[in-house]
Amino acid sequence: MRLIMKDDAPRQILLTPGPLTTSDATRHAMLRDWGSRDQAFIAMTARVRARLTQLAGGADSHICVPVQGSGTFAVEATLGTLIPPGGKALICINGAYGKRIAKICTVIGRAHEIYETAEDTPPDAARIATLLADDSGITHVVVVHCETTSGILNPIADIAEVTAAADRRLIVDAMSSFGALPLDVGALKAEAVIASANKCLEGAPGLGYAIIEKSALTAAAGNAPSLSLDLHDQHVYMERTGQWRFTPPTHVLAALDAALDQHEAEGGVAARGARYADNCRVLIDGLRALGFETFLPDALQAPIIVTVRMPGDPAFDFQRLYNRLAEQGVVLYPGAVTQEKSFRIGCIGQVFEADMRRALTAIEAALSEMGVHKDGLKPSV
């Protein structure tokens, strides 16, 4: 279905894990063309790198290395650069993104062990400690902070503590949490934290980055199995010239620079996270009032994206719901958990409580059109 928005149509909101709804100011920043070797663009690159490192609490110990592409490009670049050919990763998996990390390690030839739990179950730090004690060959622990497959928030501080106690290195995929949930690379003793320009920073997709411990990056020369995804080489070239090795995503970087201005003006991580938490609360309360059930208990739910159990009523048709809301400028997201049928509704991006209430009103109207009543929203067994 092709969606054409009229001038008088409601503002389109993307209630997804990304790409996300962006502000007028962020989009406006992409209207100017930049030369990759212009001094103004070189200064912008340096400024964005410094701001991201500062946001992670790593101004003295870490450095930000950006890479062209989606967040997955940055994940692959970081794993290939920091895990040496003779290293071994312990990968914590409770969703699709942990599985993707394992697949990346297989493709790039990095040894790894998998510690997998159910999609509604966080990894247990004590179990990780045991696995590390039992295998001295493990050099790195890799974990997803917020696994957007389900929306679960993993216990990153506990995992960081046992990793440091075992004298191993920690790599955090913070794609869906960076900028909205507290994350301090110094406190976590994280070798690297990986994220992207969109998601909680509300920039445009097309640029990923890793905030890497300086000493680890220096020691990573020659590790990468890829030319384009060699973060050590990217870093060395940027430090020497201020430029990107290959054609940079100029408009995306400009959008991120503007998005970081707005992030700071809003009140930083605390304020951004509070807005998302409000969105999440309004959404979950509203869904439950309609009769829906959420996949995760509240204690495990991150304020990023909510997984909704698929109703058992045969009159309920998710595609019809999706299409009806899309016609009104509200975009949902199909399910990703494998344990049961579901769909997802995001809480992040340039969206607010009023947007969540608008979505809930549209969902209620769609249910009425389908003839689905509250009792029919119980999940199918």
Secondary structure as UniProt FT lines:
FT   TURN            7..8
FT   STRAND          13..14
FT   HELIX           24..28
FT   HELIX           29..31
FT   TURN            36..37
FT   HELIX           39..55
FT   TURN            56..57
FT   TURN            59..61
FT   STRAND          62..68
FT   HELIX           71..82
FT   TURN            85..86
FT   STRAND          88..93
FT   HELIX           96..108
FT   STRAND          111..116
FT   TURN            119..120
FT   HELIX           125..134
FT   TURN            136..137
FT   STRAND          140..144
FT   STRAND          146..147
FT   TURN            148..151
FT   STRAND          152..153
FT   HELIX           156..165
FT   TURN            166..167
FT   STRAND          169..173
FT   TURN            175..177
FT   TURN            179..180
FT   HELIX           185..188
FT   STRAND          192..196
FT   HELIX           199..201
FT   STRAND          207..213
FT   HELIX           214..218
FT   TURN            219..222
FT   TURN            228..229
FT   HELIX           231..241
FT   HELIX           250..266
FT   HELIX           268..290
FT   HELIX           298..300
FT   STRAND          305..309
FT   TURN            314..315
FT   HELIX           318..327
FT   TURN            328..329
FT   STRAND          330..331
FT   STRAND          333..334
FT   STRAND          342..346
FT   HELIX           353..370
FT   HELIX           374..377
//
